[in-house]
């Protein structure tokens, strides 16, 4: 009888511990789910706040996020890396919160002093996101998407594979969408002009392999010149002044 009582007590205690552990697991899962929902809502809110401020680029973020994630899949990123890529793309221009309206919303070319201010927005993104543990891992795109493959970008003049892969991917998508869209200071370029520009900038602004993967994703374009010219294209001039 004593043995049976001890065995029953052991079974009861084991069951109680299992139930307690299951409840704790469910509680942790719920807390994690709540945290992720808050995390996503914060990112969405920041993105929307920037779009409301700069209405000329409204919906730009949604378009580039979707294409960036598709590119990430093509480049072999895993699920966790794709989540990071998506969130970083959503926050790519969060640093522009620190740019004065007179510069951010200016309907024409920026002068050199204005450009010095505009080029600080990746630094503002770093200053905003880096102190927050859950956002530090998302800095690759907001901090580095204006770096260039040949080392001529900003803010740190990173070169080649020093630039995080997510930022290399995003840069191509971002430029494609910007040049393909109407802006107050210019009309959208024709698709072949944008493709020509991307190819012209392979191994200059962009990693060539990323450009080709992107062109394959959007259907590509086999025609065009190696160095496009004309009223829409002046290398290093009009483009560089109005895409931030």
Buried (B, 14 or more C-beta within 10 A) or exposed (E): EEEEEEEEEEEEEEEEEEEEEEEEEEEEEEEEEEEEEEEEEBBEEBBEEBBEBBEBBEEBBEBBBEBBBBBBBBBEBEEEBBBBBBBBBBBBBBBBBBBEEEBBEBEEEBEEEBBEBBBBBBBBBBEBBBEEEBBEEBBBBBBBBBBBBBEEBBBBEBBEEEBBBBBBBBBBBBBBBBBBBEBEEBEBBEBBBBBBBBBBBBEEBBBBEBBBBBBEBBEEBEEBEEEBEEEBBEBEEBBBBBEB
